[in-house]
Amino acid sequence: MTVRVVSEGGAPVTGASVTVEDLTAASESPTRVDRIAAEGTTIPLRLRVGRAYRISVQAPGHRGRATDVSPTVSTTLRLVLPVDPYELPPILAAVGTGDADSRARSVFQARFADESLTYATVDEWLQDVPGATLRGRGPGGAQVLSVRGSRPQDVLVLLDGVPLNDPLTGRADLSMIPTSTLESGTLVHGAASQRYGSGAGAGVLLLTSRVGQGSGVSGGARMESFGGMGLDLQADASGREGRLALSLSAAKAENDFSFRNPVVPDGVKEVRTNADAASTHGALRAASGPVFASLRFDRVERGVPSRAGTRAFSDARAEDRSWIAAAGLDLPVVRGSASYGWHRLGYRASPLGSASAQEVAEFRLAGDVNLQSTPLTLGTRITREEVKGDAIAGTHGRTTVGGRLAAGVAAGRFRMDPAVSVDIAGDWVVASPELSATWLPNAETRVWGRVGQGFRLPTFGDLYFASQYQLRANPDLEAERISFDSEVGVGVRAGSGTVEFETSASAWARRTENPIVWLASSVALWSPTNLGELWATGLDLQIELVSRARARFGWRAQLVGTVQRSRVGFGSNRNPLPYEPGSSGRLSFEGWSGATGLRLDVRYTGSRSTSLAATRTLDGFTTVDLSTRHHLEAGTLRIGLFARMENILDRRYQLIELFPEPGRHFTLRFEARRATP
């Protein structure tokens, strides 16, 4: 048998490595029988007819794939590798150096095309990632992400390389993106300005639109408590000339759950109103050889409920609409891309009130050149942003130009990756150096370390917001400077009999100078200012035990925890960062028998302060979730059924003060998708 490795556009992939495992013995662990590295695109394998094998393929710049085969005659297996968003975000083209083992930082990935039953939304996946904190103003509201004790505006979110961060607030709303339209997600911890520019002070979330692996139509449906429902459709076409994928999705929810009003004597029971939300999404993605392109539309319309116990803005409504167009080129020596994004944010305080809207347009051009004679990568990026709207006087724009130089130096099992970038935006000139190192003392252990710097420019809301909303902009703000960002970690993977053990631990620290913070004056007029410094330190831990026997029954146990401390202010006068828990964790047990699986999750979130003054605190809470799934094959379709009960103990809590979360609720999902070839 031979294996032919190609990219999602059909272009040959060189430098692939293949691992072959013999799976025939049902009562024994899989036995590795071969590992081949080849520069060519077709790799010959010596396999015995009638036995079962698992073939895993890895290649620089691409996401690995694994498939099980039982060879009967001499054949050629064609494996399609999607582009890896960490090595090559399809638009930003910020190329990493080296393979997965040389990444001197914590990286967490999910391939939603294979895990669509497990995660219906991006925030469901991020709840399983250590160091990630999600919060929003109740169900139906915008969901924002913070990483390792950061503020949401310090996390850059890229969809096909285009930022989803609101240029007015700097935050990205993850509720707009269902996983049914996504191929993969990658969360990169740590400052990454030298790769991605402004906004990547604490981490980067990379999302890629879905590309099918064959030809056909598939889809899914879900129903949830409190009026939630959703539908999605995926159509794929594949041939020798390239690949084409169309994704459509729609969802809605009433979110009319009951709660005890904490500001009313005796906690009067009420029903949440004006918390409904509805969304539609569409994405078209094509690839042919080294060329790829995508077009995407997202729309969310939602109510904006008041705080519990108040009636102000009780009928307020908001609408977000966005278009993203992108195209790129992926060659071994040159990688480049261009994108255009348009985003409109609309808001109405009441049915009789006047509507307010802001529009943002952003154009990005990026490229990298890999010098073949030396281990160097040269890159450049150009960004043009413009904003206009009812709350902003006139039209304002900003152009940012950046350049990047990265290298990779290896000596045996030790590798160093120095890099530096320089970005210019008007009067701001910022350098972002980074030095990382990886040591592989043996095949089961990886030790890494990294130190670097980053920056974040003021948002358009910081600089230009009009005062009619009790806001006063500050055009004299300085850019935030991440003067110190570091991480040290170790990961170990080992096996004993039929059990595989994997653990990783990483300690991190980050210092941000001149963080931009909105503060209220004595007359309740809010304005942004550069407030001293923000220090964040912490420790992430992950332990996993999994059965690896080739048997019908299997199990997995996982323990994940984070301990962190974030303080902002001047000198010794620092207070906790609002809504960042000092500790959080998850204990998960999963078991499966054949195509049926059961999972139990116990999640803990520590107490959080609600303001910079730290005068009030929300109590910590623990929730218990139970889920089950079943798969079956019907011809070329893979049919799946998923059911989950969240918050079994009906624990009532708040992520944002006076915005209650629902208690116990249920989710049921059904889907029929093409089996991955």
C-alpha positions, 0 to 999 in steps of 0.5 A: 500500500502507498499513502499519498498526502495532499492539502485541502486544495489538492496540492501535494504536501511534502515533508510528511511523517507517517506512523503505522500501528497494528490494531489487529489484536483486540485484547492488546494495546496497539503496536507501533510497527513503522514510522516513516519520514519522507520528502516526497508526496507518496509514501510506500508502506509494507502492510499485511493483507487481512490485518487492521492498521491505524495510519497517522500522518503529520506534516509541517504547516498542516493538521495531522490526520489518522485513519484505520484501514484493512488492506486487501490488495495493493492500493493507494490511500489519499489523505487530505490534510487541512492547513494548521491554523497555528502554523498558517492562519489562512489569512494572517499567514503568521508562520510558526517555525518547526513542528508541533513539538517545538511550540514553546507555549500552551496550545489547545486545539479542537477539530469541530468537524469531528467533534460536532456532537461534543461541542455545539458552540465555541464557548462549550469547547473553551469551558474544557480548556485550562486557563480560559474564562468565559462570561456574558450577561446571561444566556443569549447575551454576548460571550467574551473570553479571557485567558490567564487572568486577562481582560477580554480585550487582551485576547485576539480572536481571528476567524479565517484570519479576520479579527472578530474583536469589536473595534469599539470595545476590543472584545470578541463576541463568541456567541455569533459563531456556531461550531457547525460552520467551523473546521477547527479552533486553536487557543494559543496562550501567552502574548503573541504580538510578534505573530499577530500584532495588536491585541494579542496580549494574553492569547489568540483564538484561531477559528477556521471555516469548515471544509468538507473531506468528500462530496455530499450533503449533511446536517444536524438539528438540536433542541434545548430548554427555554425555547432553544433550537438550531439547524445546520446544513453542510454541502461539500464537493471535492475533485481533482481540481479542488474542494468547495464547502457551503455551511448554513446555520440558524438558531434561536432561544427564548431564555425565559427561565425563572430565577430568584431576584437577589435585590428584592426582599425574600428573593421574589421568583421572576421570569427572565424577559427580553433575553431572547436571541436569534442568529443566522450564519453562512460560509462558503470556502473553496480551495484549489492547489495552493489557492484558497478563498472564503466568504462568510456572513453572520447575523445575531439579533438579541434582547438586552435585558436589564439587571435583575431588580431594575426596569431601565432599558428593559426593552432594549434590542441589539443587532450585529451583522458582519461580512468577511471575504478572504483569499490566500496563497500557500506555497512552500516558500511564499505564503500570503493572504488578503481579507476584508471584513465589515461589521455593523453594530446596531442598538435601540434602547426601547421600541420608541427610541431612536436606533444607534449604529456603528460600522467598521471596515477592516482590510488586511494584507499579510505574507511570509517568505521562508528563506530556504538557505537559512532557517529564517522567516520574513513576514509583513502585515498591513492593516487599515481600519475605519469606523463611523457611527451615530455615537462617533463624530465623523469617520476615523481610520488607522493604518498599521504596518508591521514586519517580522523576523523569525528563526529556528535553531536546533541542536539535537533535542534542543531548539530555540526560536527567536523572533521579533516584530515592529509595528507602526501606527501613527505616532506609535512604534512598538517592537515585540521580541520573543525568545522560546526554547524547547527541550525533548529529553526523551520521546515521552517528555517535553520541556519548554520556556518562553519570554516575550513582549506585546502591545495593544492599541487603544480601541476606537471606542477609547479614542472617539466615543461621543459623550451622549451615552455618559461616556467621554473619550480620551484621545491622549491614551497611550498604547498598552505595553506587555513588558513581560510575558513568560511561561515555563512548562513540562509535559510527560506522556507514558504508557503502562499496560493498557493505560496511557498517562499524560500530564502537563504543568505550566507556570506563567507571569505577565506584566502590562504597563498602562492598561486602559481602564474605564473609570467613573467620575463623581457625576457618573461620567465614564472615561478611559485612562491608563491605570498603572500596571496589571500583574497576572501570575498563575499555574495550569495543570492537566492530568489525563488517564485513558485506556488504550486497549483495542477493546469494545469498552474504554474509559478516560479520566481528566483533571484540569485546574488553574490557580491565578492572581490578577491585580491592577493599579498603581504601586502597592495600591492594586485590586483584583481584576473584576470577574477573574476567579482565583481558581477554577477546575474540572474533573471529568470521567468518560466511558464508552462501549462500542458506539455509545459513550457517557461523560460526567463533568464536575466544574468549579469556579472560584469567587470573583470581585465585581468591580475595581473597588473590590467592594462586592464579591460573587460566591464561587460555585460548582456544577455537575453535567452529564452527557451521552452520545451514540453513533451508527453508520448508515452507508456513507453517513455517520448518524449521531445522537447527543443528549446532555443535562447541564447543572444537574444539581440546579445550582443558581449562580451569576457570572456577571452581577445581577445577570442570573444564569439558568438552573438545570437545563437539557440539550438534545442534538441529532446529526447525519454527516458524511463519514470522514474518508 
